Amino acid sequence: MYGMRGAFSCAPSAGVRASATVLGVALLVAGCSSEGGGEKDGGRGAGATITQQPREADPFWVNPDSNAARQVAAHVKAGRKADAEQIRKIAAQPTGEWIGPENPEAEARGFTEAADRAGRTALLVLYDIPHRDCGQYSQGGAADGDAYRAWVDGVARGVGDRAATVILEPDAVLHLVDGCTPAQYQEERYDLLKGAIGKLKSLRNTKVYLDAGNAGWGHPDQIFQPLRRAGVDRADGFAVNVSNFYSTEESIAYGKRLSAKIGGKHFVVDTSRNGNGPYTAGDPGERWCNPPGRALGEPPTIRTDDPLVDAYLWVKRPGESDGTCKGGPKAGNWWADYALELAEATR
C-alpha cells in the first residue's frame, strides 16, 4: 500500500456486515446478557459461549456473533477443542465494528443497541472517506463529499444517545501528509473530517479519536498541524497503531510526543496484533500485509497505567485479512488459519 502505515482489513465484507435486523436476530439467538454474565448457547454446542469482559476494566462490548465467535463454535462442533480455545482468545475480547457503506444508520443502531442491552459501550470504526486507501487493498469510500456527509449523518442517527467510542478514518490524515491523497481533494478531506468530528461530538455519549498514524511512520512534527486542521481539538483525542504491529511501548512513546504538540490530547492504542512487534523481513513495502509470526497484544482495557492513554483497544479485528498478499483473502475477510497463528503465538 504505502509502506509507512500498513493496509487495513477494514470494514467487513458484505457477507458478514449485519443490518440492525440481522444483528438483532443474531444477538437474540446468542442470548446476550444485559449484565455480561454470559450468553446462552443458542445451539452452538457446549463450550462455545462468548461472555462479556468485566465492565470496570473493559467497558466495551464483545460481539457474541463475531467471525471469531463463529469460528469457536465451528471448532467445538468439529471436536477441535484445542483450536477452539485458541480462537476464544480473540472471540472473548471486544473488537472494532467497522461500519459499512450501504446501511450506516441500521448498522450503528444495531451495534449500539446490542451494546446498550449488555451495559457496555460500542466500539465503532468509521472508514468511508472519499478516495480511501489510494487505490490499494482497501480502496473505495464514499463517492464524494456529499455522500460522505450523508453517511456520517446516518451513523449519528443510528448511535443516538447510546454510548459509543468512534475511531475516525484510519489513514485519512496520514495520506494528506504523505501526498497519497491528490492535491485537489485535500481541502475537502480536511473539511469532511472536521465535519464528522463535529457531528459525532454533538451526540450525548459518543467519544471520538481521530487516527494519527503509528510509531513507524514519520515524526509528530509532520502530522500535528494536519491533525489540528482536521479538527482534533474538538475530538476526545487520537488513535495510534491502528491495524499495525508496533509495540505498545513504541506506540505510547509516539503518542506522547504527538500529544505534547497538540495540547496534551489523550490517545488510544490499537494493541490487537502487536504482541511480537513489527515484521522486519521480506519486502519492506508489504511488511504490514498479513505478516507471519505476529501475535495478539495486550487485551483491551481502560486500565493503562498512563494518564494520557485512555485505552488499549482492538481496533483491527484479529484474524481478518489485510489484503490479497501472502495467500490471504480480500481485505476484511476472515482468515481462520491466520487467526489461529496469531492466537497460538500469543504469550
Secondary structure, DSSP 8 states (H G I E B T S, - for coil): --SSS-----S--TTT---HHHHHHHHHHHT--TTSS----TTS-TT-------TTT--B---TTSHHHHHHHHHHHTT-HHHHHHHHHHHTS-B-EE--SS-HHHHHHHHHHHHHHTT-BEEEEE---TTBGGGSTT-B--SSHHHHHHHHHHHHHHHTTS-EEEEE-TTTTHHHHSS-S-HHHHHHHHHHHHHHHHHHHTSTTEEEEEE---TTSS-HHHHHHHHHHTTGGGSSEEEESTT----HHHHHHHHHHHHTTTTT-EEEEE-TTBTT----SS-GGGTTSS-TT-B--S--BS--S-TTEEEEEB-S-TTB-SSSSTT--STT-B-HHHHHHHHHT--
